[in-house]
Amino acid sequence: MPDDAQTPHAEHRFATRMSHAGRAGTRAHGFVNPPVHRGSTVLHPDCESRRTSAKDRFNRVMTYGTAGGPTHYALEDVICEIEGATRCVLVGTGLAAVTVPLMAYLKAGDHCLMPDSVYGPARNIAGGLLAGYGIETTFYDPTIGEAEVAALMRPNTKVVYTESPGSHTFEIQDIPAIARAAHAGGAKVLMDNTWGIHNFMPFEKGVDVSIQALTKYVGGHSDVLLGSITTVTEEDYLTVRTAASQMGHFAAPDDCWLALRGARTMPVRLKHQEKSGLAVARWFESRPEVQRVLHPGLPSHPQHALFARDFAGSCSLFGVVLQPRYMEADIFRFIDSLELFGIGASWGGFESLALPTTGFITRTATSPDLGGYAVRIHIGLEDVADLTADLERGLATLPR
Ligand SMILES: *Cc1c(COP(=O)(O)O)cnc(C)c1O
């Protein structure tokens, strides 16, 4: 296999492409994986080539460390394969992948629409920095359709932000309908696609700019923070890339290398975790202590039909709403008693997590009341029988 013949072909399936993407031209001394290229200064052969190369710094001409290097290019290619994108901007965290495109497309006097179920830190920048710069945000019910979004559009609405399913509450959004209304009003559609990853193809559904916390399933081992912003038009790429560059955003090559390693096994992990997640979600549904399970892949989910239409599958993050008779102290005792579930925020790793979410849910356009105390569950790579046995022991600590 020649070194430059490793670019995947379009007809290859996802797992094949994840094994081969980003490897063309990267082989050093015959080794399978590329080395990590660390660097700040890039030396130029002469002054004239330094002058002319600067204009191509967003186009894979190595001019300075922040313009990126071979380790970035390899990961960018892999991320584009995951989402069906053409260009990718890598940044140091998933949160930076949220804030950079917001700052790129919004200016003083503009208006932004954000779903009420948005990731908390996205709400924070809307009410913080963006508000301070004279940008107004309206929060909308995440389940509304084309007509309702159209009614919320103003002449100065420049961004319609989306995230599906919503953080903590897992509402599925009708992205194609929202995108039609946004585009008719001249706004860009940004989407946080961290939950959907490869199971939701954003650009086929009308999204202009897709956001991923690579920290989650791409990294996959709870050892790296990283974010990606992907686009399909050159114009959108340059808008996002220019903003990231002006603000000095950067992704460390060592972290990119870890994400690259994670991406190689992600298709297998994701499939396995999807199956285990659904099994545990169904187990929760069968328990009398549980009022409802917030998992879009279950037929009981209110937007399950929309999920089935737009998603090829699910990941292993979902919510569980317990019966209203339990108090916070009961829920804390239940979670504290679990042996295999860590109490932590980030997800997509190999290990299972359980997190109380009531009290962390802010809603201003819709009701935050889920009718009972909510727990967010992430299912890792452990054996499902061990996980449900642990959960069964934990639920037994709840008052009768
Ligand atoms: C975790 C997360 C982020 C942010 O990722 P970090 O790398 O932790 O900054 C953004 N969006 C969603 C939906 C997330 O779950």
The ligand as a Gaussian input file, in Angstrom:
#p B3LYP/6-31G(d) Opt

LIG

0 1
 C      -19.156000      18.732000      26.835000
 C      -19.944000      19.518000      25.850000
 C      -19.420000      20.667000      25.260000
 C      -18.095000      21.270000      25.677000
 O      -17.005000      20.442000      25.575000
 P      -15.689000      20.729000      26.466000
 O      -14.608000      20.083000      25.674000
 O      -15.942000      20.082000      27.784000
 O      -15.523000      22.203000      26.568000
 C      -20.170000      21.310000      24.315000
 N      -21.393000      20.862000      23.965000
 C      -21.941000      19.757000      24.518000
 C      -23.282000      19.314000      24.089000
 C      -21.230000      19.065000      25.489000
 O      -21.789000      18.007000      26.067000

